[in-house]
Amino acid sequence: IRPAVETHSGGLIVDRPAAAGPAPSLSSEEFATKDSELLACDVECRLAGIDGFYLELDIPGLYDLIGHEG
């Protein structure tokens, strides 16, 4: 699973033994701006039948917009 996530993440997530497993390849600040790329990784992994990566995005104001009591 790890090599597939690394492949589909476009280099945003790397799996190196020194990193003790998957880790971001960018600083936290840069990584936080890559929501579209991470969503694409989620979709590509699912299309490849890999369930080892799941992206959950916090969208401020969404529950108010759709009338959901979150």
Secondary structure, DSSP 8 states (H G I E B T S, - for coil): -HHHHHHHTTTSEEEEGGGTEEEESS-HHHHTT-HHHHHHHHHHHHHTT--S-------TTHHHHHT---
